[in-house]
Amino acid sequence: MLVSLLITAPWPGLARPAAAAELLQLRLDGLEIPIRLDQLEIWSHDPRSSQFLASRGFGSAGADVAVWLELLEPDSRADLLRLLRAPLLRDRSFGRQLLDSWAGGQMLAELGDLLTTPDGQPTTALLQKTLQDLLRQHREVTALSLLQALPLPSLSLQLDGLLTLAQQWRQQIDRQRQALRELEQLALPQRQSRPLAFSGRSRSAPRHLDLAVAHRQEPLPLELWPAPVQPGLEAGRQPWLLVLPGLGSNADQFAWLASALARRGWSVVVLQHPGSDGPALKAALDGQRPPPGAETVAARLRDVAAVLAAQRQGRLPIQGQGVVLVGHSLGGLTALLAAGVAPEPGLEARCRRAIDRLPIGNPSRLLQCQLASTGGLPAALSRPADLRGVMLFNSFGSLLWPSGALQALPVPTLMVGGSLDLVTPPLEEQLNLFLPSSQTSSRLVLVDGGSHFSPVRMAEREEVVFRLGSELVGADPVLVQGLLLGLCSDFLQSLQQPLVLPSQVRHQQGVTAYVLDQQAAHHWRDGLQP
């Protein structure tokens, strides 16, 4: 269905554009229906019957608005309502920075291709100016208010394209639910697991160290969690762990994992990346700088190289026989690059196809394509000679490694995803990276009800960092983290004791995780084929 809207009318609160009119011509399958934007606004608030509009004094013409819109399919009508009501931008300072960022430019370019002049010319530049004007006067901008504010006598909107974008999230959830049903059909051993002694709160404080590095003016902040010396055991026999937080995250948000693993014998260093950490995100929200993105990966890799070198040189009070890289989200992508996994050639061509329309159902693709857009894709580091393993939470890289990331990685990898992750969807960003794997001891884990934010927690409060609603937060993060702790502990033990972590369905405190080896992962993917 091709729908176009000829739009006119100013938005209250802005000076009336000289060329503005008050009618909207809805073109639907060859029909042209005149609609006033104020009528559409009323319908968006309460899409009841034609009598509702007529009762507001719009007469038969107003009644026709509801009649025609009621002819839409129920799902499309519901998507249209959400589209008209939902804020495009909520915060004026952050919104202005977002519009100037690379990701914001991609969103405006897509919207400009859908919202054109009658002769088909994109309105990208006009959209940016109008949004900037709206944000100077209002803290929130909706799709409808943007349409009402555009200072052109007529516009053409490909409404079906907008609805397709709006439907992508729902379709992604449906795909992941179907994938979970396929996973439930696998014949995996069931295991009821007792939680390890874990409260979700750190019982001790880390040692803070500012590491002087050549590539930064300021020292690099580290949190150190040395493993206590156990009677009768030689110190440093286990590998040590280097934890890399995701975009906008601080080191203390992973204290729950670092402190618990340190008590179990693995020394841990948590690295905080200035420029892409919590303070950088706060500065973006305050309108002081653009939001951090993929441009920070090169600096992150230099941070990792500096910490690894400092440990080898004895400048960190951390011992261990080899290192395990641990990363969440963008930290996971950084860990793969730091482990020597070089991106496959052809990223720019893959990105042209991948973001032909905005990847609403997989926002991580925007970050991956931002790497290609700069022309400065950072080279992978030389694989650390003492690398013992990799642990990845909600990682991504399907466009960087379309043939799989782990086939070139000669160390065991634990790759964890969540069934409710709409930022790095597990089918595209974990399963496809996991297969094929060069290590029989590598494991793919899907947490039923886990989200992109399940591994993140504040150190000083029993509180989830992101309160985004059940569909984005998922199962109780404290319970998910308790299960993740057991999986990480078993995986680390398997580096010395094979088969400590076999394929299984693990149940713990009401949370379920599917642990897959290569064979089980292949069976899962085969069951997903149409």
ChimeraX attribute file (.defattr): number of C-alpha atoms within 10 A of each C-alpha:
attribute: neighborCount
match mode: 1-to-1
recipient: residues
	/A:1	9
	/A:2	12
	/A:3	16
	/A:4	23
	/A:5	24
	/A:6	23
	/A:7	31
	/A:8	25
	/A:9	24
	/A:10	24
	/A:11	21
	/A:12	10
	/A:13	10
	/A:14	11
	/A:15	10
	/A:16	15
	/A:17	16
	/A:18	10
	/A:19	13
	/A:20	19
	/A:21	18
	/A:22	15
	/A:23	19
	/A:24	26
	/A:25	20
	/A:26	23
	/A:27	18
	/A:28	15
	/A:29	10
	/A:30	9
	/A:31	10
	/A:32	14
	/A:33	17
	/A:34	18
	/A:35	20
	/A:36	21
	/A:37	22
	/A:38	18
	/A:39	19
	/A:40	19
	/A:41	17
	/A:42	15
	/A:43	21
	/A:44	18
	/A:45	11
	/A:46	11
	/A:47	19
	/A:48	14
	/A:49	15
	/A:50	21
	/A:51	17
	/A:52	17
	/A:53	24
	/A:54	16
	/A:55	11
	/A:56	11
	/A:57	11
	/A:58	18
	/A:59	13
	/A:60	12
	/A:61	17
	/A:62	24
	/A:63	19
	/A:64	20
	/A:65	23
	/A:66	22
	/A:67	15
	/A:68	13
	/A:69	16
	/A:70	15
	/A:71	10
	/A:72	12
	/A:73	10
	/A:74	11
	/A:75	11
	/A:76	17
	/A:77	16
	/A:78	14
	/A:79	19
	/A:80	21
	/A:81	17
	/A:82	15
	/A:83	19
	/A:84	20
	/A:85	17
	/A:86	15
	/A:87	16
	/A:88	17
	/A:89	18
	/A:90	15
	/A:91	17
	/A:92	22
	/A:93	19
	/A:94	23
	/A:95	27
	/A:96	24
	/A:97	19
	/A:98	22
	/A:99	21
	/A:100	15
	/A:101	17
	/A:102	22
	/A:103	20
	/A:104	18
	/A:105	16
	/A:106	19
	/A:107	19
	/A:108	21
	/A:109	20
	/A:110	20
	/A:111	21
	/A:112	20
	/A:113	19
	/A:114	22
	/A:115	27
	/A:116	21
	/A:117	19
	/A:118	16
	/A:119	8
	/A:120	13
	/A:121	14
	/A:122	20
	/A:123	21
	/A:124	21
	/A:125	12
	/A:126	15
	/A:127	21
	/A:128	19
	/A:129	13
	/A:130	17
	/A:131	22
	/A:132	18
	/A:133	14
	/A:134	20
	/A:135	20
	/A:136	13
	/A:137	12
	/A:138	13
	/A:139	15
	/A:140	16
	/A:141	21
	/A:142	16
	/A:143	15
	/A:144	20
	/A:145	21
	/A:146	17
	/A:147	22
	/A:148	23
	/A:149	25
	/A:150	25
	/A:151	23
	/A:152	20
	/A:153	19
	/A:154	22
	/A:155	24
	/A:156	25
	/A:157	26
	/A:158	18
	/A:159	19
	/A:160	16
	/A:161	19
	/A:162	17
	/A:163	18
	/A:164	15
	/A:165	18
	/A:166	18
	/A:167	17
	/A:168	16
	/A:169	16
	/A:170	14
	/A:171	13
	/A:172	19
	/A:173	18
	/A:174	12
	/A:175	16
	/A:176	20
	/A:177	15
	/A:178	13
	/A:179	18
	/A:180	18
	/A:181	12
	/A:182	16
	/A:183	22
	/A:184	13
	/A:185	10
	/A:186	17
	/A:187	11
	/A:188	17
	/A:189	12
	/A:190	12
	/A:191	13
	/A:192	12
	/A:193	13
	/A:194	12
	/A:195	16
	/A:196	12
	/A:197	10
	/A:198	19
	/A:199	15
	/A:200	23
	/A:201	18
	/A:202	19
	/A:203	13
	/A:204	11
	/A:205	12
	/A:206	19
	/A:207	12
	/A:208	13
	/A:209	15
	/A:210	11
	/A:211	17
	/A:212	15
	/A:213	16
	/A:214	11
	/A:215	12
	/A:216	12
	/A:217	8
	/A:218	12
	/A:219	14
	/A:220	19
	/A:221	17
	/A:222	22
	/A:223	22
	/A:224	24
	/A:225	27
	/A:226	24
	/A:227	24
	/A:228	14
	/A:229	12
	/A:230	11
	/A:231	7
	/A:232	6
	/A:233	8
	/A:234	9
	/A:235	15
	/A:236	19
	/A:237	13
	/A:238	20
	/A:239	22
	/A:240	27
	/A:241	28
	/A:242	24
	/A:243	28
	/A:244	30
	/A:245	28
	/A:246	25
	/A:247	23
	/A:248	20
	/A:249	24
	/A:250	24
	/A:251	23
	/A:252	22
	/A:253	20
	/A:254	22
	/A:255	28
	/A:256	25
	/A:257	24
	/A:258	28
	/A:259	25
	/A:260	26
	/A:261	22
	/A:262	19
	/A:263	17
	/A:264	12
	/A:265	21
	/A:266	27
	/A:267	26
	/A:268	30
	/A:269	28
	/A:270	26
	/A:271	23
	/A:272	24
	/A:273	28
	/A:274	20
	/A:275	19
	/A:276	25
	/A:277	18
	/A:278	19
	/A:279	14
	/A:280	21
	/A:281	21
	/A:282	15
	/A:283	17
	/A:284	20
	/A:285	20
	/A:286	16
	/A:287	18
	/A:288	15
	/A:289	19
	/A:290	23
	/A:291	26
	/A:292	19
	/A:293	20
	/A:294	22
	/A:295	19
	/A:296	17
	/A:297	21
	/A:298	17
	/A:299	17
	/A:300	24
	/A:301	21
	/A:302	17
	/A:303	23
	/A:304	21
	/A:305	16
	/A:306	18
	/A:307	22
	/A:308	16
	/A:309	14
	/A:310	17
	/A:311	16
	/A:312	14
	/A:313	9
	/A:314	10
	/A:315	11
	/A:316	17
	/A:317	14
	/A:318	20
	/A:319	22
	/A:320	21
	/A:321	14
	/A:322	18
	/A:323	23
	/A:324	26
	/A:325	24
	/A:326	25
	/A:327	25
	/A:328	27
	/A:329	25
	/A:330	30
	/A:331	28
	/A:332	26
	/A:333	24
	/A:334	28
	/A:335	29
	/A:336	28
	/A:337	22
	/A:338	22
	/A:339	24
	/A:340	16
	/A:341	23
	/A:342	18
	/A:343	20
	/A:344	13
	/A:345	11
	/A:346	13
	/A:347	19
	/A:348	18
	/A:349	12
	/A:350	16
	/A:351	20
	/A:352	12
	/A:353	9
	/A:354	16
	/A:355	17
	/A:356	10
	/A:357	17
	/A:358	20
	/A:359	16
	/A:360	19
	/A:361	21
	/A:362	21
	/A:363	16
	/A:364	24
	/A:365	23
	/A:366	22
	/A:367	18
	/A:368	23
	/A:369	24
	/A:370	21
	/A:371	22
	/A:372	21
	/A:373	15
	/A:374	11
	/A:375	9
	/A:376	11
	/A:377	18
	/A:378	17
	/A:379	14
	/A:380	18
	/A:381	19
	/A:382	13
	/A:383	15
	/A:384	15
	/A:385	9
	/A:386	14
	/A:387	18
	/A:388	20
	/A:389	23
	/A:390	25
	/A:391	26
	/A:392	26
	/A:393	28
	/A:394	30
	/A:395	30
	/A:396	34
	/A:397	26
	/A:398	23
	/A:399	24
	/A:400	26
	/A:401	20
	/A:402	18
	/A:403	15
	/A:404	21
	/A:405	26
	/A:406	23
	/A:407	16
	/A:408	15
	/A:409	18
	/A:410	15
	/A:411	20
	/A:412	24
	/A:413	28
	/A:414	22
	/A:415	26
	/A:416	26
	/A:417	30
	/A:418	28
	/A:419	23
	/A:420	28
	/A:421	26
	/A:422	22
	/A:423	21
	/A:424	27
	/A:425	27
	/A:426	30
	/A:427	21
	/A:428	15
	/A:429	24
	/A:430	27
	/A:431	24
	/A:432	21
	/A:433	26
	/A:434	25
	/A:435	20
	/A:436	18
	/A:437	22
	/A:438	18
	/A:439	17
	/A:440	14
	/A:441	20
	/A:442	25
	/A:443	25
	/A:444	24
	/A:445	25
	/A:446	25
	/A:447	26
	/A:448	19
	/A:449	23
	/A:450	28
	/A:451	28
	/A:452	24
	/A:453	24
	/A:454	29
	/A:455	24
	/A:456	25
	/A:457	26
	/A:458	20
	/A:459	19
	/A:460	12
	/A:461	11
	/A:462	12
	/A:463	14
	/A:464	18
	/A:465	18
	/A:466	13
	/A:467	10
	/A:468	11
	/A:469	8
	/A:470	12
	/A:471	14
	/A:472	19
	/A:473	21
	/A:474	21
	/A:475	20
	/A:476	16
	/A:477	23
	/A:478	21
	/A:479	19
	/A:480	25
	/A:481	22
	/A:482	24
	/A:483	25
	/A:484	21
	/A:485	23
	/A:486	19
	/A:487	20
	/A:488	17
	/A:489	18
	/A:490	17
	/A:491	26
	/A:492	27
	/A:493	15
	/A:494	17
	/A:495	19
	/A:496	10
	/A:497	11
	/A:498	14
	/A:499	14
	/A:500	16
	/A:501	21
	/A:502	18
	/A:503	22
	/A:504	19
	/A:505	23
	/A:506	19
	/A:507	17
	/A:508	17
	/A:509	13
	/A:510	11
	/A:511	19
	/A:512	19
	/A:513	25
	/A:514	24
	/A:515	24
	/A:516	26
	/A:517	21
	/A:518	20
	/A:519	12
	/A:520	20
	/A:521	23
	/A:522	16
	/A:523	14
	/A:524	20
	/A:525	16
	/A:526	11
	/A:527	14
	/A:528	16
	/A:529	6
	/A:530	4
